[in-house]
Amino acid sequence: MPMVALPTGADLYYEADGEGEALLLIPSTGFSCEVWKPSQIPLQGSHRLVIHDPRGCGRTTASQSVYTINQMSNDVVALMDHLGIRSAHLFGHSMGGRIALETALNFPGRVKSLIMAASGSGQAPRPGADCVPGLPHWLLTRLVGNGFEHSLREEYTDTSSFFTDEYRKAHPEKMEAFWRMVYPTHAKMDAYLHLITARHQWEATHRLGDVQCPTLVLIGDNDQGRSNHLVQAEAMVSRMRGATLKILEGQSHGFPWQAADMTNQVVSAWVATHT
């Protein structure tokens, strides 16, 4: 279980295995690298796969109590330095995509290609009250009213936010397995609120024209709930030079797990085309 004390102030847990093009997977808000197991581990067969617990998640701790997307991007680059990876392909899911995008903007030579999975560029393209920076009212109301664990479980497995209604009804055992996989190493409430704050204070929509690397914007056509990630995906593609939009039919926010084989095939094909 490798741990590394990074110069960015994080004692970071990571795993690296496989050979080939370096591919870093960056998870969504609050998730540790356990979320990629076993669904994305087959990518080790053709890539040097690197996964890690972001600061505040799982086994990673940070000396600072302030979290930002920029800090978490710096953690990614410091981890690449530790592993001797000059440049890599970055796959970021949801908030992980924001971290990957920040890395591509600030360290353009270090990112061979970018895969933005169910992600966005900040608050500006988000509809309704979510366009306002800061902790969302709906989130605080849900946490206070339902409690932390119940709120997370509702979002991840009990509504159509991550998995479609049809899939959840057909596979209740997979919903339970997903929850049991992610919750033990999920960020606890204190760190989770830091991460949510970081996510909702960050904005890069005005910088999308500066992205230099090939970018794949990957989104499910059912990911149109509260923050409508489909609208955010279309906004990114309209502002990035040469970005590719791929819409996955019948998928929601959690398509890397509902459709793991398809996701892995898309990622592998993209990396092979942009080596």
N, C-alpha and C positions, 0 to 999 in steps of 0.2 A: 504494500500500500504506500506508494511514493508520496511524500510530503516535501515541499520546498518552501523555504523562507525567501520570498521575493523582495526585491528592493523597493517595491511599491507599498510595502507594509502589510502584505497578506501572507499568512502561512497557508499555502494552497495545496489541496489534495488533487491529484491528477492520475490518469492512467493513459498509457501510450503503448500501442501494439500494432503489428502489421507492417507491411512494406509497400512502397510505392509513393504516390503523391501524398503529401501531408494534408490531412483533412481534419479541421478542428470543429467539433460540435459544441455549440454554446446554448444552454437550455433556457427555458422561459423563467419568468419571475418566481423565485423561491425554490425552484427545482435543483436538486443535485444531479451529478452525472449518472446516478442510478436510473434516471428516467429513460436513458438510452438502452437499458438492458432488459430483455435480450434483443429488442426490435432492431436497433441500428448496429449492433455488434458485427453482423455479417459483413459490414463494409470493411472490416479489417482484412478480408480476403484479398482486396485489391488496393487498399490504401494504408498509409501510416495514420491510423486513427488516434486522435488525441481528444480525450474528454476530461472535464474537470468540474469541481464544485466551485461555483462563483462565491465571492466573499459573502459571508453570512449564511451560506447554505451548506448543509451536510457537515463535512469535516474541515472546511476552510474557515479560518478566523481572520479578522483584520484588526490591526492596532488602532485604526481610526473608527470613530462612531458615525462618521459622515460617509454616505455612499453616493457615488455618482456614476452615470454611464461612462464618463471619461475615465474614472478610476478603474472600472471593471474592464475597459478596453486596454488600459495600461497593464493590467494583470495578464491579459491574454498575450500581449507582446512580450512581457517579461517571462512568461512561461515558454514562449517560442524561443527566446534567447537561451533559457536554461536547457532546452532540448536541442539546441543547435539548429533550429529550423529557420532558414533565411526567409522563406515565403511559403504561404500555405493557402489552401482554399478554406473559406470560413462558411459554415452552415449555422445560421442562427435562427432559433424558433422564438417567435413573439419578442419578448424583451431581449432574448439572445440575439435576435436580428438587429436590434438597435445597437447592441454592443459591437456586433460585427461591422455594422455600417460606420460607427464612430471610428473603428480601427481602420477601415478602408479610407476614410477621409483624412485621418491624422497620420497614418503610416502607409501611404499608397504603395510603396515598394515592397511591403510585407504581405500584401494580399493579392494572390494570383486571380482569384475569382470570389464572388460573393453570392451566397444563396440566402435570400430573405424569405423565410418560411412563416406564413401567417403573422407578418410583422408590419411595421410602419416606420415613418420617419419623424414622428413626434406628435404634438397635439394639434397642430394647424389643420391637417386634413380630417381630423376626427369629427363626427357629427354631434350636434346637440351640445349639452353642457360639458361633455368630455373634451371640448376644444380649449377649455380653460385650464391652465397649469395648476398643479396642486393636488392634494389628496381628494379623490372624487367623493362627493357626498354619498352616492349610492353604496360605495365600498364601506365607508365608515358606518353607515346605517346598517348594512348587512352584518358587519363584524360585531357591532354592539348588540344587535337584535338576536343574532343566531349563534354567536360565539365563533371562535377561530376555527376549530376543527370542523364543525358542521358547515361553516361557510365555504371552506376549501373543498370539502367533499361534495357539496352541492354543485359547485362550479365544475369540478373535474369529472365527476361520474354520475351525478343525479339530474343533470339538465343537458340540453343539446349544445352547450357551449363548446365542449371538447369533442364529444362523440355524438353522431346523429341519433335521433330517437329510435330509428329502425335498428341500428347497430346495438344500442344499449338494451333494447327489449329482446333482441335475439341472443345477446351474449352477456347476461348478468354476471356470469362467472369471470369474464374478462374485465368487467368493471371493478369487481372486488379485487382481482389480482393487480390491476393497475393502481388502485388505492393503496394496497398493502406494499406495493413496490415503492411508491413515491413519498408517502407520508412520513415514515420513520426518519428520513434524512432531509425532509423539507425544511426550509427556513422557519424558525419559530416566529411568533408574532412580532417581537421587537425588531428583529432583522427584516422581516417581511414588510413592515411599514417603512423602514428605511429604503428598501428596494422599490416599493410602490412609489414613494416620493421621488426617487431617482428617475424612475420611468416617466412620471408625469411632469417633471420639471425640465426634461431634456427636449430639445428641438433641433432638427437638422433638415427640415423640409427646404429651407432657403439655401442649403448647401448641396442639394442632390445633383445639381449640374456639375459639381466638382468631382464626383466619383469617376475614377479613371479605369477601374477594373471591370471586366465583364460581370454582369449581374443578372441572376435569375430570380424573379419574383414569383414565389410559389404560394398559391392560395386555394382554399376550398370554396366551392360556390355556395356552400351553406354557412360560411363564416361571416354572417351578416347580422349578428346580434347587436348588443348594446353599442360597441365601438365600430362596427362594420369594417372589418379588416379588408373586405373586397374593395371598398371605396379607397382605403388607404393604399392598397396595392396599386390600384389604377393611378393614383396620384403620384406614386413613386415612378412608375413606368413613364408617365407623361413628362417627368422632369429629368430622368436619367438618360444620358446619351447611349443608345444601343441596348438598353435593358430589355430583357425578354420576360413576358408575362405568360405563366402557365397556370391555367385554372383547372383544378381537379374536381371532376363532377362527383356529386354525392358525398363530399367531404366537408368537415367543419374544422374547428381550430386544432383539433388533435389528430390530424391526418397522418403524422409520422408514426402513430401507434395504431390507428384504425386501419390504415392501409400501408403497413410497414414495408412490404415487399415492393409495392409500387413506388413509394418514396425513395427507397434505396436504389431502385433502378433509375429513377430520374436523376438522383444525385450522382450516381456512378457515370451515367452517360454525359452529364454536364461536365464533370471533372475531366473525363477522358477527352472531351472536345476542347478543353481550355488548359491543357498542360503546358 
